[in-house]
Amino acid sequence: MDTARTSVIFDLDGTLVDSEPNYYEATLRTLGAYGVTREDFGWEHHTRFIGIGTRESLEILAGRYGVDAPLDGLLAATNGHYLELARASTPVFPEMRKFVERLYADGVPMAVASGSSRPAIEAVLAGTGLDAYLTTLVSAEEVPRGKPAPDVFLEAARRLGAVPERCVVLEDAPPGAAAARAAGMRCLALPYVAGTADDPAFAGADRVFRRGQADFTAQAALRWLAGG
């Protein structure tokens, strides 16, 4: 691998860590204060928002369920619930940890670019120990537009001092894969929701592990990065 020129940018939720169940519960707690039940907003509803920033998701959900509350308040409540859940338990995908550790050992520049808030990103990385390897972080709340716009990935590249065409993005959701393509970056895709594997956004990815984490191995990803 050309470690002097290749940079790797990770999505966080559903890619590095299995945090989506925590996001679902956090969102449900926020909506529940306005009468929305688990029957109204089930897990299958949540999966439609995977890959979309928290603010954007809440804006859509507030309209859908008639929640008459300031968006900033909903966002603060959801982030607070999420941080409580994330600090209690956020599992790292084992092969992803191996991959990050190997890239770090090889001196590959890395960043995290996520739709989560910066405090949420920092809490998850600290709680899992990934903060020892991943120190360049970008939240979608720090850029004008969230995924599928390319802003968060372009900002990550800027902070790494990397040109987009030499960056590789790891993503689990169609909006993120679309954002990587829009940024002019290569994309290694691992669909978190099996039913999205045939989404057109993943068709534009350079490598797709169709069964997501069940197919992904650190060794296979390293071989792909090395061109073999």
mmCIF file of the C-alpha atoms, coordinates in Angstrom:
data_MODEL
# 
_entry.id   MODEL 
# 
loop_
_atom_site.group_PDB 
_atom_site.id 
_atom_site.type_symbol 
_atom_site.label_atom_id 
_atom_site.label_alt_id 
_atom_site.label_comp_id 
_atom_site.label_asym_id 
_atom_site.label_entity_id 
_atom_site.label_seq_id 
_atom_site.pdbx_PDB_ins_code 
_atom_site.Cartn_x 
_atom_site.Cartn_y 
_atom_site.Cartn_z 
_atom_site.occupancy 
_atom_site.B_iso_or_equiv 
_atom_site.pdbx_formal_charge 
_atom_site.auth_seq_id 
_atom_site.auth_comp_id 
_atom_site.auth_asym_id 
_atom_site.auth_atom_id 
_atom_site.pdbx_PDB_model_num 
ATOM 1   C CA . MET A 1 1   ? 0.000   0.000   0.000  1.00 0.00 ? 1   MET A CA 1 
ATOM 2   C CA . ASP A 1 2   ? 1.201   3.508   -0.777 1.00 0.00 ? 2   ASP A CA 1 
ATOM 3   C CA . THR A 1 3   ? 0.973   4.726   2.803  1.00 0.00 ? 3   THR A CA 1 
ATOM 4   C CA . ALA A 1 4   ? 2.465   8.089   1.875  1.00 0.00 ? 4   ALA A CA 1 
ATOM 5   C CA . ARG A 1 5   ? -0.461  8.961   -0.354 1.00 0.00 ? 5   ARG A CA 1 
ATOM 6   C CA . THR A 1 6   ? -3.511  6.932   0.713  1.00 0.00 ? 6   THR A CA 1 
ATOM 7   C CA . SER A 1 7   ? -5.847  8.249   3.420  1.00 0.00 ? 7   SER A CA 1 
ATOM 8   C CA . VAL A 1 8   ? -8.781  6.322   4.883  1.00 0.00 ? 8   VAL A CA 1 
ATOM 9   C CA . ILE A 1 9   ? -11.968 8.001   6.105  1.00 0.00 ? 9   ILE A CA 1 
ATOM 10  C CA . PHE A 1 10  ? -14.408 6.017   8.235  1.00 0.00 ? 10  PHE A CA 1 
ATOM 11  C CA . ASP A 1 11  ? -18.068 6.548   8.805  1.00 0.00 ? 11  ASP A CA 1 
ATOM 12  C CA . LEU A 1 12  ? -18.724 5.760   12.475 1.00 0.00 ? 12  LEU A CA 1 
ATOM 13  C CA . ASP A 1 13  ? -22.207 4.407   13.174 1.00 0.00 ? 13  ASP A CA 1 
ATOM 14  C CA . GLY A 1 14  ? -22.828 1.032   11.577 1.00 0.00 ? 14  GLY A CA 1 
ATOM 15  C CA . THR A 1 15  ? -19.347 0.999   10.050 1.00 0.00 ? 15  THR A CA 1 
ATOM 16  C CA . LEU A 1 16  ? -16.843 1.091   12.903 1.00 0.00 ? 16  LEU A CA 1 
ATOM 17  C CA . VAL A 1 17  ? -19.290 0.438   15.731 1.00 0.00 ? 17  VAL A CA 1 
ATOM 18  C CA . ASP A 1 18  ? -22.720 -1.148  16.065 1.00 0.00 ? 18  ASP A CA 1 
ATOM 19  C CA . SER A 1 19  ? -24.330 1.968   17.495 1.00 0.00 ? 19  SER A CA 1 
ATOM 20  C CA . GLU A 1 20  ? -27.579 2.016   15.521 1.00 0.00 ? 20  GLU A CA 1 
ATOM 21  C CA . PRO A 1 21  ? -29.574 0.226   18.266 1.00 0.00 ? 21  PRO A CA 1 
ATOM 22  C CA . ASN A 1 22  ? -28.513 3.010   20.650 1.00 0.00 ? 22  ASN A CA 1 
ATOM 23  C CA . TYR A 1 23  ? -29.554 5.675   18.145 1.00 0.00 ? 23  TYR A CA 1 
ATOM 24  C CA . TYR A 1 24  ? -32.910 4.010   17.720 1.00 0.00 ? 24  TYR A CA 1 
ATOM 25  C CA . GLU A 1 25  ? -33.523 3.943   21.468 1.00 0.00 ? 25  GLU A CA 1 
ATOM 26  C CA . ALA A 1 26  ? -32.347 7.554   21.862 1.00 0.00 ? 26  ALA A CA 1 
ATOM 27  C CA . THR A 1 27  ? -34.662 8.755   19.101 1.00 0.00 ? 27  THR A CA 1 
ATOM 28  C CA . LEU A 1 28  ? -37.560 6.759   20.516 1.00 0.00 ? 28  LEU A CA 1 
ATOM 29  C CA . ARG A 1 29  ? -37.053 8.309   23.958 1.00 0.00 ? 29  ARG A CA 1 
ATOM 30  C CA . THR A 1 30  ? -37.145 11.788  22.429 1.00 0.00 ? 30  THR A CA 1 
ATOM 31  C CA . LEU A 1 31  ? -40.231 11.094  20.333 1.00 0.00 ? 31  LEU A CA 1 
ATOM 32  C CA . GLY A 1 32  ? -41.854 9.226   23.211 1.00 0.00 ? 32  GLY A CA 1 
ATOM 33  C CA . ALA A 1 33  ? -42.052 12.470  25.184 1.00 0.00 ? 33  ALA A CA 1 
ATOM 34  C CA . TYR A 1 34  ? -44.512 13.622  22.501 1.00 0.00 ? 34  TYR A CA 1 
ATOM 35  C CA . GLY A 1 35  ? -46.637 10.491  22.469 1.00 0.00 ? 35  GLY A CA 1 
ATOM 36  C CA . VAL A 1 36  ? -44.846 8.500   19.768 1.00 0.00 ? 36  VAL A CA 1 
ATOM 37  C CA . THR A 1 37  ? -44.729 4.807   20.693 1.00 0.00 ? 37  THR A CA 1 
ATOM 38  C CA . ARG A 1 38  ? -42.526 1.898   19.677 1.00 0.00 ? 38  ARG A CA 1 
ATOM 39  C CA . GLU A 1 39  ? -45.449 0.680   17.578 1.00 0.00 ? 39  GLU A CA 1 
ATOM 40  C CA . ASP A 1 40  ? -45.500 4.024   15.747 1.00 0.00 ? 40  ASP A CA 1 
ATOM 41  C CA . PHE A 1 41  ? -41.733 4.181   15.266 1.00 0.00 ? 41  PHE A CA 1 
ATOM 42  C CA . GLY A 1 42  ? -40.336 0.668   15.011 1.00 0.00 ? 42  GLY A CA 1 
ATOM 43  C CA . TRP A 1 43  ? -36.833 -0.516  14.213 1.00 0.00 ? 43  TRP A CA 1 
ATOM 44  C CA . GLU A 1 44  ? -37.730 -0.915  10.540 1.00 0.00 ? 44  GLU A CA 1 
ATOM 45  C CA . HIS A 1 45  ? -38.664 2.782   10.431 1.00 0.00 ? 45  HIS A CA 1 
ATOM 46  C CA . HIS A 1 46  ? -35.335 3.712   12.005 1.00 0.00 ? 46  HIS A CA 1 
ATOM 47  C CA . THR A 1 47  ? -33.357 1.774   9.399  1.00 0.00 ? 47  THR A CA 1 
ATOM 48  C CA . ARG A 1 48  ? -34.624 4.160   6.717  1.00 0.00 ? 48  ARG A CA 1 
ATOM 49  C CA . PHE A 1 49  ? -32.664 6.944   8.382  1.00 0.00 ? 49  PHE A CA 1 
ATOM 50  C CA . ILE A 1 50  ? -29.355 5.103   8.731  1.00 0.00 ? 50  ILE A CA 1 
ATOM 51  C CA . GLY A 1 51  ? -26.663 7.191   7.106  1.00 0.00 ? 51  GLY A CA 1 
ATOM 52  C CA . ILE A 1 52  ? -28.564 10.462  7.495  1.00 0.00 ? 52  ILE A CA 1 
ATOM 53  C CA . GLY A 1 53  ? -27.467 12.994  10.110 1.00 0.00 ? 53  GLY A CA 1 
ATOM 54  C CA . THR A 1 54  ? -29.303 13.196  13.424 1.00 0.00 ? 54  THR A CA 1 
ATOM 55  C CA . ARG A 1 55  ? -30.555 16.737  12.809 1.00 0.00 ? 55  ARG A CA 1 
ATOM 56  C CA . GLU A 1 56  ? -31.907 15.894  9.360  1.00 0.00 ? 56  GLU A CA 1 
ATOM 57  C CA . SER A 1 57  ? -33.566 12.730  10.662 1.00 0.00 ? 57  SER A CA 1 
ATOM 58  C CA . LEU A 1 58  ? -35.283 14.537  13.523 1.00 0.00 ? 58  LEU A CA 1 
ATOM 59  C CA . GLU A 1 59  ? -36.522 17.268  11.221 1.00 0.00 ? 59  GLU A CA 1 
ATOM 60  C CA . ILE A 1 60  ? -38.246 14.665  9.046  1.00 0.00 ? 60  ILE A CA 1 
ATOM 61  C CA . LEU A 1 61  ? -39.587 12.679  12.004 1.00 0.00 ? 61  LEU A CA 1 
ATOM 62  C CA . ALA A 1 62  ? -40.951 15.759  13.774 1.00 0.00 ? 62  ALA A CA 1 
ATOM 63  C CA . GLY A 1 63  ? -42.947 16.599  10.679 1.00 0.00 ? 63  GLY A CA 1 
ATOM 64  C CA . ARG A 1 64  ? -44.139 13.039  10.225 1.00 0.00 ? 64  ARG A CA 1 
ATOM 65  C CA . TYR A 1 65  ? -45.379 12.621  13.798 1.00 0.00 ? 65  TYR A CA 1 
ATOM 66  C CA . GLY A 1 66  ? -46.587 16.180  14.322 1.00 0.00 ? 66  GLY A CA 1 
ATOM 67  C CA . VAL A 1 67  ? -44.058 16.976  17.035 1.00 0.00 ? 67  VAL A CA 1 
ATOM 68  C CA . ASP A 1 68  ? -44.382 20.693  17.714 1.00 0.00 ? 68  ASP A CA 1 
ATOM 69  C CA . ALA A 1 69  ? -41.038 21.470  19.341 1.00 0.00 ? 69  ALA A CA 1 
ATOM 70  C CA . PRO A 1 70  ? -37.881 23.393  18.386 1.00 0.00 ? 70  PRO A CA 1 
ATOM 71  C CA . LEU A 1 71  ? -35.491 21.248  16.376 1.00 0.00 ? 71  LEU A CA 1 
ATOM 72  C CA . ASP A 1 72  ? -32.527 22.284  18.514 1.00 0.00 ? 72  ASP A CA 1 
ATOM 73  C CA . GLY A 1 73  ? -34.338 21.023  21.603 1.00 0.00 ? 73  GLY A CA 1 
ATOM 74  C CA . LEU A 1 74  ? -35.125 17.682  19.971 1.00 0.00 ? 74  LEU A CA 1 
ATOM 75  C CA . LEU A 1 75  ? -31.517 17.369  18.875 1.00 0.00 ? 75  LEU A CA 1 
ATOM 76  C CA . ALA A 1 76  ? -30.176 18.143  22.344 1.00 0.00 ? 76  ALA A CA 1 
ATOM 77  C CA . ALA A 1 77  ? -32.538 15.612  23.926 1.00 0.00 ? 77  ALA A CA 1 
ATOM 78  C CA . THR A 1 78  ? -31.616 12.882  21.440 1.00 0.00 ? 78  THR A CA 1 
ATOM 79  C CA . ASN A 1 79  ? -27.894 13.512  21.815 1.00 0.00 ? 79  ASN A CA 1 
ATOM 80  C CA . GLY A 1 80  ? -28.259 13.387  25.585 1.00 0.00 ? 80  GLY A CA 1 
ATOM 81  C CA . HIS A 1 81  ? -30.101 10.067  25.482 1.00 0.00 ? 81  HIS A CA 1 
ATOM 82  C CA . TYR A 1 82  ? -27.593 8.697   22.985 1.00 0.00 ? 82  TYR A CA 1 
ATOM 83  C CA . LEU A 1 83  ? -24.566 9.673   25.066 1.00 0.00 ? 83  LEU A CA 1 
ATOM 84  C CA . GLU A 1 84  ? -26.050 7.898   28.079 1.00 0.00 ? 84  GLU A CA 1 
ATOM 85  C CA . LEU A 1 85  ? -26.610 4.733   26.049 1.00 0.00 ? 85  LEU A CA 1 
ATOM 86  C CA . ALA A 1 86  ? -23.308 4.939   24.183 1.00 0.00 ? 86  ALA A CA 1 
ATOM 87  C CA . ARG A 1 87  ? -21.262 5.259   27.353 1.00 0.00 ? 87  ARG A CA 1 
ATOM 88  C CA . ALA A 1 88  ? -22.973 2.193   28.773 1.00 0.00 ? 88  ALA A CA 1 
ATOM 89  C CA . SER A 1 89  ? -22.267 -0.019  25.762 1.00 0.00 ? 89  SER A CA 1 
ATOM 90  C CA . THR A 1 90  ? -21.126 0.437   22.160 1.00 0.00 ? 90  THR A CA 1 
ATOM 91  C CA . PRO A 1 91  ? -19.590 -2.648  20.533 1.00 0.00 ? 91  PRO A CA 1 
ATOM 92  C CA . VAL A 1 92  ? -16.836 -2.287  17.938 1.00 0.00 ? 92  VAL A CA 1 
ATOM 93  C CA . PHE A 1 93  ? -17.005 -4.615  14.959 1.00 0.00 ? 93  PHE A CA 1 
ATOM 94  C CA . PRO A 1 94  ? -13.996 -6.926  15.633 1.00 0.00 ? 94  PRO A CA 1 
ATOM 95  C CA . GLU A 1 95  ? -12.613 -6.974  12.086 1.00 0.00 ? 95  GLU A CA 1 
ATOM 96  C CA . MET A 1 96  ? -12.919 -3.192  11.930 1.00 0.00 ? 96  MET A CA 1 
ATOM 97  C CA . ARG A 1 97  ? -10.791 -2.851  15.050 1.00 0.00 ? 97  ARG A CA 1 
ATOM 98  C CA . LYS A 1 98  ? -8.156  -5.071  13.448 1.00 0.00 ? 98  LYS A CA 1 
ATOM 99  C CA . PHE A 1 99  ? -8.291  -2.990  10.289 1.00 0.00 ? 99  PHE A CA 1 
ATOM 100 C CA . VAL A 1 100 ? -7.875  0.303   12.150 1.00 0.00 ? 100 VAL A CA 1 
ATOM 101 C CA . GLU A 1 101 ? -4.997  -1.081  14.205 1.00 0.00 ? 101 GLU A CA 1 
ATOM 102 C CA . ARG A 1 102 ? -3.213  -2.338  11.106 1.00 0.00 ? 102 ARG A CA 1 
ATOM 103 C CA . LEU A 1 103 ? -3.644  0.948   9.229  1.00 0.00 ? 103 LEU A CA 1 
ATOM 104 C CA . TYR A 1 104 ? -2.340  2.826   12.261 1.00 0.00 ? 104 TYR A CA 1 
ATOM 105 C CA . ALA A 1 105 ? 0.701   0.547   12.456 1.00 0.00 ? 105 ALA A CA 1 
ATOM 106 C CA . ASP A 1 106 ? 1.345   1.155   8.748  1.00 0.00 ? 106 ASP A CA 1 
ATOM 107 C CA . GLY A 1 107 ? 1.173   4.920   9.214  1.00 0.00 ? 107 GLY A CA 1 
ATOM 108 C CA . VAL A 1 108 ? -1.923  5.433   7.075  1.00 0.00 ? 108 VAL A CA 1 
ATOM 109 C CA . PRO A 1 109 ? -3.666  8.780   7.785  1.00 0.00 ? 109 PRO A CA 1 
ATOM 110 C CA . MET A 1 110 ? -7.203  8.181   9.064  1.00 0.00 ? 110 MET A CA 1 
ATOM 111 C CA . ALA A 1 111 ? -10.250 10.234  9.955  1.00 0.00 ? 111 ALA A CA 1 
ATOM 112 C CA . VAL A 1 112 ? -13.820 9.718   11.128 1.00 0.00 ? 112 VAL A CA 1 
ATOM 113 C CA . ALA A 1 113 ? -16.569 11.595  9.255  1.00 0.00 ? 113 ALA A CA 1 
ATOM 114 C CA . SER A 1 114 ? -19.987 11.067  10.815 1.00 0.00 ? 114 SER A CA 1 
ATOM 115 C CA . GLY A 1 115 ? -23.523 12.391  10.943 1.00 0.00 ? 115 GLY A CA 1 
ATOM 116 C CA . SER A 1 116 ? -23.338 12.207  14.743 1.00 0.00 ? 116 SER A CA 1 
ATOM 117 C CA . SER A 1 117 ? -22.569 15.195  16.946 1.00 0.00 ? 117 SER A CA 1 
ATOM 118 C CA . ARG A 1 118 ? -18.950 15.727  17.893 1.00 0.00 ? 118 ARG A CA 1 
ATOM 119 C CA . PRO A 1 119 ? -19.570 14.887  21.583 1.00 0.00 ? 119 PRO A CA 1 
ATOM 120 C CA . ALA A 1 120 ? -21.193 11.617  20.481 1.00 0.00 ? 120 ALA A CA 1 
ATOM 121 C CA . ILE A 1 121 ? -18.260 10.766  18.208 1.00 0.00 ? 121 ILE A CA 1 
ATOM 122 C CA . GLU A 1 122 ? -15.754 11.531  20.943 1.00 0.00 ? 122 GLU A CA 1 
ATOM 123 C CA . ALA A 1 123 ? -17.685 9.547   23.570 1.00 0.00 ? 123 ALA A CA 1 
ATOM 124 C CA . VAL A 1 124 ? -17.917 6.459   21.377 1.00 0.00 ? 124 VAL A CA 1 
ATOM 125 C CA . LEU A 1 125 ? -14.269 6.547   20.359 1.00 0.00 ? 125 LEU A CA 1 
ATOM 126 C CA . ALA A 1 126 ? -13.130 7.082   23.945 1.00 0.00 ? 126 ALA A CA 1 
ATOM 127 C CA . GLY A 1 127 ? -15.390 4.353   25.272 1.00 0.00 ? 127 GLY A CA 1 
ATOM 128 C CA . THR A 1 128 ? -14.157 1.817   22.732 1.00 0.00 ? 128 THR A CA 1 
ATOM 129 C CA . GLY A 1 129 ? -10.483 2.769   22.820 1.00 0.00 ? 129 GLY A CA 1 
ATOM 130 C CA . LEU A 1 130 ? -10.517 3.726   19.145 1.00 0.00 ? 130 LEU A CA 1 
ATOM 131 C CA . ASP A 1 131 ? -9.521  7.254   20.117 1.00 0.00 ? 131 ASP A CA 1 
ATOM 132 C CA . ALA A 1 132 ? -5.958  5.960   20.409 1.00 0.00 ? 132 ALA A CA 1 
ATOM 133 C CA . TYR A 1 133 ? -5.907  5.531   16.635 1.00 0.00 ? 133 TYR A CA 1 
ATOM 134 C CA . LEU A 1 134 ? -8.492  7.976   15.290 1.00 0.00 ? 134 LEU A CA 1 
ATOM 135 C CA . THR A 1 135 ? -7.900  11.613  16.203 1.00 0.00 ? 135 THR A CA 1 
ATOM 136 C CA . THR A 1 136 ? -9.099  13.520  13.125 1.00 0.00 ? 136 THR A CA 1 
ATOM 137 C CA . LEU A 1 137 ? -12.861 13.829  13.528 1.00 0.00 ? 137 LEU A CA 1 
ATOM 138 C CA . VAL A 1 138 ? -15.560 15.641  11.567 1.00 0.00 ? 138 VAL A CA 1 
ATOM 139 C CA . SER A 1 139 ? -19.227 15.881  12.507 1.00 0.00 ? 139 SER A CA 1 
ATOM 140 C CA . ALA A 1 140 ? -21.859 16.707  9.917  1.00 0.00 ? 140 ALA A CA 1 
ATOM 141 C CA . GLU A 1 141 ? -22.909 19.458  12.324 1.00 0.00 ? 141 GLU A CA 1 
ATOM 142 C CA . GLU A 1 142 ? -19.596 21.204  11.517 1.00 0.00 ? 142 GLU A CA 1 
ATOM 143 C CA . VAL A 1 143 ? -20.256 21.480  7.767  1.00 0.00 ? 143 VAL A CA 1 
ATOM 144 C CA . PRO A 1 144 ? -23.037 23.134  5.737  1.00 0.00 ? 144 PRO A CA 1 
ATOM 145 C CA . ARG A 1 145 ? -24.663 19.915  4.500  1.00 0.00 ? 145 ARG A CA 1 
ATOM 146 C CA . GLY A 1 146 ? -24.881 16.353  5.763  1.00 0.00 ? 146 GLY A CA 1 
ATOM 147 C CA . LYS A 1 147 ? -24.697 13.168  3.700  1.00 0.00 ? 147 LYS A CA 1 
ATOM 148 C CA . PRO A 1 148 ? -25.480 12.490  0.844  1.00 0.00 ? 148 PRO A CA 1 
ATOM 149 C CA . ALA A 1 149 ? -23.736 15.826  0.204  1.00 0.00 ? 149 ALA A CA 1 
ATOM 150 C CA . PRO A 1 150 ? -19.936 15.384  0.159  1.00 0.00 ? 150 PRO A CA 1 
ATOM 151 C CA . ASP A 1 151 ? -19.151 18.142  2.678  1.00 0.00 ? 151 ASP A CA 1 
ATOM 152 C CA . VAL A 1 152 ? -18.195 15.978  5.664  1.00 0.00 ? 152 VAL A CA 1 
ATOM 153 C CA . PHE A 1 153 ? -15.794 13.848  3.623  1.00 0.00 ? 153 PHE A CA 1 
ATOM 154 C CA . LEU A 1 154 ? -14.223 16.829  1.885  1.00 0.00 ? 154 LEU A CA 1 
ATOM 155 C CA . GLU A 1 155 ? -13.652 18.482  5.256  1.00 0.00 ? 155 GLU A CA 1 
ATOM 156 C CA . ALA A 1 156 ? -12.065 15.287  6.597  1.00 0.00 ? 156 ALA A CA 1 
ATOM 157 C CA . ALA A 1 157 ? -9.698  15.225  3.605  1.00 0.00 ? 157 ALA A CA 1 
ATOM 158 C CA . ARG A 1 158 ? -8.844  18.887  4.166  1.00 0.00 ? 158 ARG A CA 1 
ATOM 159 C CA . ARG A 1 159 ? -7.989  18.243  7.815  1.00 0.00 ? 159 ARG A CA 1 
ATOM 160 C CA . LEU A 1 160 ? -5.823  15.287  6.809  1.00 0.00 ? 160 LEU A CA 1 
ATOM 161 C CA . GLY A 1 161 ? -4.077  17.365  4.165  1.00 0.00 ? 161 GLY A CA 1 
ATOM 162 C CA . ALA A 1 162 ? -5.161  14.805  1.545  1.00 0.00 ? 162 ALA A CA 1 
ATOM 163 C CA . VAL A 1 163 ? -6.545  15.201  -1.953 1.00 0.00 ? 163 VAL A CA 1 
ATOM 164 C CA . PRO A 1 164 ? -9.976  13.578  -2.425 1.00 0.00 ? 164 PRO A CA 1 
ATOM 165 C CA . GLU A 1 165 ? -8.892  11.223  -5.212 1.00 0.00 ? 165 GLU A CA 1 
ATOM 166 C CA . ARG A 1 166 ? -6.354  9.630   -2.846 1.00 0.00 ? 166 ARG A CA 1 
ATOM 167 C CA . CYS A 1 167 ? -8.949  9.023   -0.111 1.00 0.00 ? 167 CYS A CA 1 
ATOM 168 C CA . VAL A 1 168 ? -10.882 5.814   0.548  1.00 0.00 ? 168 VAL A CA 1 
ATOM 169 C CA . VAL A 1 169 ? -14.182 5.996   2.428  1.00 0.00 ? 169 VAL A CA 1 
ATOM 170 C CA . LEU A 1 170 ? -15.698 3.106   4.395  1.00 0.00 ? 170 LEU A CA 1 
ATOM 171 C CA . GLU A 1 171 ? -19.475 3.362   4.545  1.00 0.00 ? 171 GLU A CA 1 
ATOM 172 C CA . ASP A 1 172 ? -22.458 1.239   5.576  1.00 0.00 ? 172 ASP A CA 1 
ATOM 173 C CA . ALA A 1 173 ? -25.351 3.315   4.202  1.00 0.00 ? 173 ALA A CA 1 
ATOM 174 C CA . PRO A 1 174 ? -26.435 4.517   0.749  1.00 0.00 ? 174 PRO A CA 1 
ATOM 175 C CA . PRO A 1 175 ? -26.332 8.250   1.629  1.00 0.00 ? 175 PRO A CA 1 
ATOM 176 C CA . GLY A 1 176 ? -22.731 7.860   2.747  1.00 0.00 ? 176 GLY A CA 1 
ATOM 177 C CA . ALA A 1 177 ? -21.737 5.934   -0.369 1.00 0.00 ? 177 ALA A CA 1 
ATOM 178 C CA . ALA A 1 178 ? -23.360 8.661   -2.475 1.00 0.00 ? 178 ALA A CA 1 
ATOM 179 C CA . ALA A 1 179 ? -21.472 11.308  -0.492 1.00 0.00 ? 179 ALA A CA 1 
ATOM 180 C CA . ALA A 1 180 ? -18.160 9.541   -1.073 1.00 0.00 ? 180 ALA A CA 1 
ATOM 181 C CA . ARG A 1 181 ? -18.809 9.401   -4.801 1.00 0.00 ? 181 ARG A CA 1 
ATOM 182 C CA . ALA A 1 182 ? -19.816 13.073  -4.857 1.00 0.00 ? 182 ALA A CA 1 
ATOM 183 C CA . ALA A 1 183 ? -16.550 13.886  -3.058 1.00 0.00 ? 183 ALA A CA 1 
ATOM 184 C CA . GLY A 1 184 ? -14.558 12.131  -5.772 1.00 0.00 ? 184 GLY A CA 1 
ATOM 185 C CA . MET A 1 185 ? -13.313 9.468   -3.356 1.00 0.00 ? 185 MET A CA 1 
ATOM 186 C CA . ARG A 1 186 ? -13.125 5.704   -3.630 1.00 0.00 ? 186 ARG A CA 1 
ATOM 187 C CA . CYS A 1 187 ? -15.620 3.825   -1.486 1.00 0.00 ? 187 CYS A CA 1 
ATOM 188 C CA . LEU A 1 188 ? -15.535 0.490   0.282  1.00 0.00 ? 188 LEU A CA 1 
ATOM 189 C CA . ALA A 1 189 ? -19.143 -0.321  1.176  1.00 0.00 ? 189 ALA A CA 1 
ATOM 190 C CA . LEU A 1 190 ? -20.493 -2.622  3.889  1.00 0.00 ? 190 LEU A CA 1 
ATOM 191 C CA . PRO A 1 191 ? -24.316 -2.423  3.874  1.00 0.00 ? 191 PRO A CA 1 
ATOM 192 C CA . TYR A 1 192 ? -25.605 -2.385  7.456  1.00 0.00 ? 192 TYR A CA 1 
ATOM 193 C CA . VAL A 1 193 ? -29.143 -3.170  6.323  1.00 0.00 ? 193 VAL A CA 1 
ATOM 194 C CA . ALA A 1 194 ? -29.079 -6.242  4.087  1.00 0.00 ? 194 ALA A CA 1 
ATOM 195 C CA . GLY A 1 195 ? -31.970 -4.998  1.984  1.00 0.00 ? 195 GLY A CA 1 
ATOM 196 C CA . THR A 1 196 ? -29.955 -1.965  0.845  1.00 0.00 ? 196 THR A CA 1 
ATOM 197 C CA . ALA A 1 197 ? -27.188 -3.978  -0.833 1.00 0.00 ? 197 ALA A CA 1 
ATOM 198 C CA . ASP A 1 198 ? -28.775 -3.382  -4.253 1.00 0.00 ? 198 ASP A CA 1 
ATOM 199 C CA . ASP A 1 199 ? -29.286 0.333   -3.688 1.00 0.00 ? 199 ASP A CA 1 
ATOM 200 C CA . PRO A 1 200 ? -27.996 2.322   -6.700 1.00 0.00 ? 200 PRO A CA 1 
ATOM 201 C CA . ALA A 1 201 ? -25.688 4.288   -4.383 1.00 0.00 ? 201 ALA A CA 1 
ATOM 202 C CA . PHE A 1 202 ? -23.750 1.116   -3.605 1.00 0.00 ? 202 PHE A CA 1 
ATOM 203 C CA . ALA A 1 203 ? -23.493 0.317   -7.312 1.00 0.00 ? 203 ALA A CA 1 
ATOM 204 C CA . GLY A 1 204 ? -21.128 3.272   -7.544 1.00 0.00 ? 204 GLY A CA 1 
ATOM 205 C CA . ALA A 1 205 ? -18.863 1.939   -4.778 1.00 0.00 ? 205 ALA A CA 1 
ATOM 206 C CA . ASP A 1 206 ? -15.484 0.490   -5.729 1.00 0.00 ? 206 ASP A CA 1 
ATOM 207 C CA . ARG A 1 207 ? -15.828 -2.571  -3.482 1.00 0.00 ? 207 ARG A CA 1 
ATOM 208 C CA . VAL A 1 208 ? -18.996 -3.874  -1.836 1.00 0.00 ? 208 VAL A CA 1 
ATOM 209 C CA . PHE A 1 209 ? -19.089 -6.468  0.939  1.00 0.00 ? 209 PHE A CA 1 
ATOM 210 C CA . ARG A 1 210 ? -22.673 -7.410  0.178  1.00 0.00 ? 210 ARG A CA 1 
ATOM 211 C CA . ARG A 1 211 ? -23.385 -9.045  3.543  1.00 0.00 ? 211 ARG A CA 1 
ATOM 212 C CA . GLY A 1 212 ? -21.804 -6.161  5.397  1.00 0.00 ? 212 GLY A CA 1 
ATOM 213 C CA . GLN A 1 213 ? -19.803 -7.024  8.494  1.00 0.00 ? 213 GLN A CA 1 
ATOM 214 C CA . ALA A 1 214 ? -20.523 -10.728 7.951  1.00 0.00 ? 214 ALA A CA 1 
ATOM 215 C CA . ASP A 1 215 ? -18.355 -10.584 4.812  1.00 0.00 ? 215 ASP A CA 1 
ATOM 216 C CA . PHE A 1 216 ? -15.822 -7.975  5.870  1.00 0.00 ? 216 PHE A CA 1 
ATOM 217 C CA . THR A 1 217 ? -12.345 -8.943  7.039  1.00 0.00 ? 217 THR A CA 1 
ATOM 218 C CA . ALA A 1 218 ? -9.409  -6.692  7.771  1.00 0.00 ? 218 ALA A CA 1 
ATOM 219 C CA . GLN A 1 219 ? -7.193  -8.815  5.541  1.00 0.00 ? 219 GLN A CA 1 
ATOM 220 C CA . ALA A 1 220 ? -9.535  -8.569  2.564  1.00 0.00 ? 220 ALA A CA 1 
ATOM 221 C CA . ALA A 1 221 ? -9.766  -4.796  2.946  1.00 0.00 ? 221 ALA A CA 1 
ATOM 222 C CA . LEU A 1 222 ? -5.988  -4.470  3.216  1.00 0.00 ? 222 LEU A CA 1 
ATOM 223 C CA . ARG A 1 223 ? -5.533  -6.556  0.059  1.00 0.00 ? 223 ARG A CA 1 
ATOM 224 C CA . TRP A 1 224 ? -8.036  -4.361  -1.757 1.00 0.00 ? 224 TRP A CA 1 
ATOM 225 C CA . LEU A 1 225 ? -6.265  -1.184  -0.656 1.00 0.00 ? 225 LEU A CA 1 
ATOM 226 C CA . ALA A 1 226 ? -2.974  -2.654  -1.822 1.00 0.00 ? 226 ALA A CA 1 
ATOM 227 C CA . GLY A 1 227 ? -4.474  -3.308  -5.242 1.00 0.00 ? 227 GLY A CA 1 
ATOM 228 C CA . GLY A 1 228 ? -4.551  -7.069  -4.938 1.00 0.00 ? 228 GLY A CA 1 
# 
